[in-house]
Every structure is written in structure tokens, then in C-alpha cells.
Amino acid sequence: MKSWLLQRFTAVYMALFFVYFIAALLIAPSESYEEWQVWMRSTPMALATTLFFFALLGHAWVGLRDVFLDYIKPFVLRLVLLNLLAIGMIVMALWVVRILLTGGA
């Protein structure tokens, strides 16, 4: 049940973020890269973007984990793949944090 709820909450958050992001771009498009950076580095937008990426990673983890558990029957192979997936997700999370904190530099 927890996985199901996590999957639904992350999907709803990502959908709402996407709608807001597109609406903001359509209503007040940035005229330059500098304006885009100021908008993306504002505290509310940086927080919302960070939450979006963590929701995306959580959503992907639950989905892929369920696929591995359902379709990969050999226990050792499943364990190895789940560990590789976890390592990959952690690396991606650290990469996102680095990008958001440094502006991609």
C-alpha cells in the first residue's frame, strides 16, 4: 500500500509541477538566459524543482522495483539488479543536487 501511495502522490506532484511550469513559461516567458536563471534560482522554484526530481526518482524506483520483482525470477539476479538500480538512483539524485546547487557549472 505504501508503494502504491508513493506512486500516486509522486505522479500527482509531477503533473501539477509540469502544469505550473508550462503555464509560467507561457504567461511570462523569459527574455534572456539571465532571466531564466534568476527565475530557476528563486527559492520557491528551486525547492519545487528539487522536489520534482526527487518525486521523479521515487516514482521511477517504485515502478522499476515492481517490474524487477514481478518479472525477474532468479533471486540473485534480481538482488544484483535492484542494487544496481539503487546505486543508479542515488547517483542521479546526487547529480541533480549538484546541478541545482551549482547552476550546472
BELVEN-V210725 format. One record per pair of residues at least 12 apart in sequence whose ideal C-beta (glycine too) atoms are under 7 Angstrom apart, sorted by the first residue. I is the first residue (numbers start at 1). J is the second residue. D is the distance in Angstrom with one decimal. If there is no record, write none. Layout:
BEGIN
i=[I,I]
j=[J,J]
d=[D,D]
END
This chain:
BEGIN
i=[3,6,6,7,7,7,10,10,10,11,13,13,14,14,14,14,17,17,37,46,49,50,53,54,57,57,57,61,64,65,68,68]
j=[62,58,62,59,62,63,55,58,59,59,51,55,52,55,56,59,48,52,103,100,100,100,96,93,89,92,93,89,85,82,81,82]
d=[5.0,6.0,5.6,6.2,5.0,6.9,4.1,5.2,4.0,6.3,6.8,4.8,6.2,5.5,6.3,6.9,6.1,4.6,6.7,6.2,6.5,5.7,4.5,6.9,5.4,6.1,5.6,5.5,5.7,6.5,5.5,5.8]
END
